[in-house]
């Protein structure tokens, strides 16, 4: 497989593993009298060798998946400083079972695809790095459908303001979130990233006779235009491997 990431032989997993094993073996023979304590210390000192080997294996799996979804005739070399370098920096210590890893992987696939390279904006790397697992799930679900919410507020006549918000209906998929009670906090963060908006579509007064005692609001959470660009480039069409 072509070395798209530019890692080269320096991180070859077999070379690193052999260097690690040889170092431990020689050290153990020379300082055998220190026993287990020494071996634990040696393994700690030489731990980076293990990490490099694991990183190389993970990147090889990533490149294989990426190349599997991009036809050979469409594969191109993306700008290393704008796309490859920053993606590598973000994923090198990340478990590839993390769904944020999958966002980076999807962006990488777009960046080596001549038909989709225009969708791979460098700013998306920074956005992915700020997302949580649940926020990625919300973006995936919003890629399919908007969320509809109906809520009510009581009117406090003395203070002349609406209070005591209650949700009557929601299609926000809270059952798919690790922390469903944080759904509105997730929205606030996604809004700050210009990915999502939540406008009120319609509202109606709630009355007791002629006296208004509250309001009912119909709102819709949806992707912004920028959010649509982001999910098209970074959120896998068929969903995440690991939810």
C-alpha positions in Angstrom: 0.0 0.0 0.0 1.3 3.5 -0.8 2.6 5.4 2.2 0.0 8.2 1.9 0.6 9.3 5.4 4.4 9.7 4.9 5.2 7.6 7.9 7.8 5.5 6.1 9.9 2.7 7.7 10.6 4.7 10.8 7.4 3.5 12.4 7.4 0.0 10.9 5.7 -2.1 13.6 8.0 -5.2 13.2 11.2 -3.2 13.4 9.9 -1.3 16.5 8.7 -4.5 18.2 12.1 -6.1 17.6 14.0 -3.1 18.9 11.8 -3.1 22.0 12.2 -6.9 22.6 16.0 -6.7 22.1 16.3 -3.8 24.4 14.4 -5.5 27.2 16.3 -8.8 26.7 19.7 -7.2 26.8 18.8 -5.1 29.8 17.5 -8.0 31.7 20.6 -10.1 31.1 22.9 -7.3 32.2 20.9 -6.2 35.3 19.1 -9.5 36.1 19.7 -9.1 39.8 17.2 -6.2 39.9 14.5 -8.6 38.9 10.9 -7.5 38.3 11.3 -4.0 39.5 13.9 -3.3 36.9 11.8 -4.9 34.1 8.9 -2.7 35.1 11.1 0.4 34.9 12.6 -0.7 31.6 9.2 -1.2 30.1 8.1 2.2 31.3 11.1 3.9 29.8 10.8 2.0 26.5 7.0 2.4 26.3 7.2 4.9 23.4 8.4 2.0 21.2 5.2 0.1 21.9 3.2 3.2 21.2 4.9 3.7 17.8 4.2 0.1 16.9 0.5 0.4 17.8 0.2 3.7 16.0 1.7 2.2 12.8 -0.7 -0.8 13.0 -3.6 1.5 13.5 -2.7 3.8 10.6 -2.3 0.8 8.3 -5.8 -0.3 9.2 -7.0 3.2 8.6 -5.4 3.6 5.2 -6.8 0.2 4.1 -10.3 1.3 5.1 -9.8 4.7 3.4 -8.5 3.1 0.2 -11.3 0.5 0.2 -13.9 3.3 -0.2 -12.0 5.5 -2.7 -11.6 3.9 -6.2 -7.9 3.7 -7.4 -8.6 6.0 -10.3 -9.8 8.8 -8.0 -7.0 8.6 -5.4 -4.9 11.7 -5.1 -2.2 13.0 -2.7 -3.8 15.6 -0.4 -1.9 18.7 0.9 0.2 17.2 3.7 0.5 20.4 5.8 -3.2 21.3 5.6 -4.8 17.9 5.9 -2.6 14.9 6.5 -0.3 16.3 9.2 -3.1 17.7 11.3 -5.2 14.6 11.0 -2.3 12.4 12.0 -1.6 14.6 15.0 -5.1 14.2 16.2 -5.5 10.5 15.7 -2.1 9.2 16.6 -3.0 8.7 20.3 -6.7 8.0 19.7 -8.3 4.6 19.8 -9.7 3.8 16.4 -12.9 2.5 18.1 -13.6 6.1 19.0 -16.3 7.6 16.7 -14.3 10.8 16.5 -11.5 8.8 14.9 -14.1 7.8 12.3 -14.9 11.4 11.6 -11.2 12.0 10.9 -11.1 8.9 8.8 -14.0 10.0 6.7 -12.4 13.5 6.2 -9.2 11.7 5.2 -11.1 9.7 2.6 -12.6 12.9 1.1 -9.1 14.5 1.0 -7.7 11.7 -1.2 -10.7 11.5 -3.4 -10.5 13.7 -6.6 -14.3 13.8 -6.8 -14.7 15.0 -3.1 -11.5 16.9 -2.3 -13.3 20.2 -2.5 -15.5 19.1 0.5 -12.5 18.5 2.8 -12.0 21.9 4.4 -8.9 22.1 6.8 -11.1 23.9 9.4 -13.1 20.6 9.9 -10.1 19.1 11.6 -10.2 21.6 14.4 -14.0 21.2 14.7 -13.8 17.4 15.0 -11.2 17.8 17.8 -13.7 19.8 19.9 -16.6 17.3 19.6 -17.8 14.8 22.1 -19.1 11.3 21.3 -22.8 12.4 21.9 -22.4 15.5 19.7 -21.1 13.3 16.9 -24.2 11.1 17.3 -26.4 14.2 17.1 -24.8 15.4 13.9 -25.2 11.9 12.4 -28.9 11.9 13.3 -29.4 15.4 12.0 -27.9 14.4 8.7 -30.9 12.1 8.3 -33.7 14.2 9.8 -34.3 17.5 11.7 -35.4 17.2 15.3 -38.9 18.5 16.2 -39.6 19.9 19.7 -42.8 21.1 21.3 -42.5 22.8 24.7 -44.5 25.1 27.0 -43.7 28.0 29.2 -45.8 29.5 32.0 -46.3 33.2 32.0 -45.2 34.9 35.3 -47.4 38.0 35.2 -45.7 39.6 38.2 -42.3 39.5 36.6 -43.7 39.7 33.1 -41.6 36.8 31.8 -42.0 33.1 30.7 -40.8 30.5 33.2 -41.0 26.8 34.0 -40.2 25.2 30.6 -41.7 21.8 30.0 -41.1 19.5 27.0 -44.3 18.1 25.5 -42.8 16.3 22.5 -39.3 15.8 21.2 -37.7 13.7 18.4 -34.2 14.4 19.7 -32.8 10.8 19.9 -31.8 11.0 23.6 -31.9 7.2 23.9 -28.8 7.0 21.6 -26.8 9.4 23.8 -24.4 8.5 26.7 -25.6 11.5 28.6 -29.1 12.4 27.5 -29.6 15.0 30.2 -26.9 17.1 28.5 -28.7 17.3 25.1 -29.3 21.0 25.4 -25.7 21.7 26.4 -24.6 19.7 23.4 -26.9 21.9 21.2 -25.3 25.1 22.7 -21.8 23.9 21.9 -22.8 22.8 18.3 -24.5 26.2 17.8 -21.3 27.9 18.9 -19.4 26.0 16.2 -22.0 27.2 13.7 -23.1 23.6 12.9 -26.7 23.6 14.3 -29.6 26.0 14.8 -32.8 25.7 16.7 -35.4 28.2 15.5 -39.0 28.5 16.8 -41.3 27.8 13.8 -44.6 28.5 15.4 -45.9 29.6 18.8 -49.4 29.9 20.3 -50.7 31.4 23.6 -52.1 29.1 26.3 -55.1 30.7 27.9 -57.3 30.3 30.9 -60.5 32.0 29.6 -59.4 35.4 28.2 -56.2 35.5 30.3 -52.9 34.2 28.9 -51.2 31.9 31.3 -48.4 30.5 29.1 -47.1 29.8 25.6 -46.6 26.7 23.5 -43.7 26.7 21.1 -43.0 24.5 18.1 -39.3 24.4 17.2 -37.0 22.5 14.9 -33.3 21.7 15.4 -31.5 21.4 12.1 -28.1 21.7 10.5 -26.9 25.1 9.3 -25.6 25.4 5.8 -22.1 25.2 7.2 -23.2 22.2 9.3 -24.4 20.4 6.2 -21.0 20.9 4.5 -19.3 19.5 7.7 -21.4 16.4 8.0 -21.2 15.6 4.3 -17.4 15.7 4.6 -16.9 14.1 8.0 -19.9 12.0 9.0 -20.0 8.5 7.4 -23.0 8.0 5.2 -23.8 4.6 6.5 -23.2 5.4 10.2 -20.5 4.7 12.7 -18.8 1.4 13.2 -18.7 2.0 16.9 -21.6 3.9 18.5 
